[in-house]
């Protein structure tokens, strides 16, 4: 199994309301990939972060294998979500590791 964790920060020029709406849309889109991506075992997006956080939201997901993770990264359904994400975020951090 492989764990895939991604953290994002929204564009600074966005209002608090825009960030809230973007977070909800990202959560819905990413979690909606469950059952559509072969080899995806879990997917959760956390949007209620503490003030001590350095990012605005985080995705934690697991995949059957590194090959399944690679398939996810180019899957057409993921690419639709990714296209939106690129319009609202300014910073992305990622960590992938075997479990």
C-alpha positions as CSV (number, residue, x, y, z in Angstrom):
1,X,0.0,0.0,0.0
2,X,1.0,3.6,-0.6
3,X,0.0,6.7,1.3
4,X,-0.5,10.0,-0.7
5,X,-0.8,13.2,1.4
6,X,-1.2,16.6,-0.2
7,X,-1.5,20.0,1.5
8,X,-2.6,23.2,-0.3
9,X,-2.7,26.9,0.5
10,X,-5.2,29.1,-1.2
11,X,-4.3,32.2,-3.2
12,X,-3.7,35.1,-0.8
13,X,-6.0,37.5,-2.7
14,X,-9.0,35.3,-2.1
15,X,-11.6,36.4,0.5
16,X,-12.4,34.2,3.5
17,X,-15.7,33.4,1.8
18,X,-14.0,32.4,-1.5
19,X,-11.6,30.2,0.4
20,X,-14.5,28.5,2.3
21,X,-16.3,27.8,-1.0
22,X,-13.2,26.6,-2.7
23,X,-12.4,24.2,0.2
24,X,-15.9,22.7,0.0
25,X,-15.6,22.3,-3.7
26,X,-12.2,20.6,-3.5
27,X,-13.4,18.3,-0.7
28,X,-16.4,17.3,-2.7
29,X,-14.4,16.7,-5.9
30,X,-11.5,14.8,-4.4
31,X,-13.6,12.6,-2.1
32,X,-16.0,12.0,-5.0
33,X,-13.2,10.1,-6.8
34,X,-13.6,7.1,-4.5
35,X,-15.0,4.3,-6.5
36,X,-13.9,5.9,-9.8
37,X,-10.2,5.4,-9.5
38,X,-8.9,1.9,-9.7
39,X,-6.7,1.0,-6.7
40,X,-7.8,3.9,-4.5
41,X,-8.5,2.5,-1.1
42,X,-9.3,5.7,0.9
43,X,-9.6,9.4,0.4
44,X,-10.3,12.1,2.9
45,X,-10.0,15.9,2.7
46,X,-9.8,17.9,5.9
47,X,-10.9,21.6,5.6
48,X,-11.4,22.5,9.3
49,X,-7.8,23.2,10.3
50,X,-6.5,24.8,13.4
51,X,-5.0,28.3,13.4
52,X,-1.5,26.8,13.9
53,X,-1.7,25.1,10.5
54,X,0.5,26.3,7.7
55,X,-1.8,25.1,4.9
56,X,-5.5,25.5,4.3
57,X,-6.6,21.9,3.6
58,X,-5.1,18.5,3.4
59,X,-5.8,15.3,1.4
60,X,-5.0,11.9,2.9
61,X,-5.4,8.9,0.6
62,X,-4.2,5.4,0.2
63,X,-3.7,3.3,-2.9
64,X,-3.1,-0.4,-3.4
65,X,0.3,0.2,-5.0
66,X,2.6,2.8,-6.5
67,X,1.2,1.8,-9.9
68,X,-2.3,2.6,-8.7
69,X,-1.1,6.1,-7.4
70,X,0.5,6.7,-10.9
71,X,-2.8,5.8,-12.5
72,X,-4.7,8.2,-10.2
73,X,-2.4,11.1,-11.1
74,X,-3.4,10.9,-14.8
75,X,-7.0,9.5,-14.5
76,X,-9.4,11.8,-16.4
77,X,-11.7,12.2,-13.4
78,X,-8.8,13.3,-11.2
79,X,-7.6,15.7,-14.0
80,X,-11.0,17.4,-13.9
81,X,-10.6,18.1,-10.1
82,X,-7.0,19.1,-10.6
83,X,-7.9,21.7,-13.2
84,X,-10.1,23.4,-10.7
85,X,-7.6,23.1,-7.9
86,X,-5.0,24.9,-10.0
87,X,-7.3,28.0,-10.2
88,X,-7.5,28.5,-6.4
89,X,-4.3,27.4,-4.9
90,X,-0.9,29.0,-4.7
91,X,1.1,26.4,-2.8
92,X,1.1,22.6,-2.8
93,X,3.1,20.2,-0.7
94,X,3.1,16.4,-1.3
95,X,4.4,13.3,0.5
96,X,4.0,9.8,-0.9
97,X,5.3,6.7,1.0
98,X,4.9,3.0,1.2
99,X,2.9,1.7,4.2
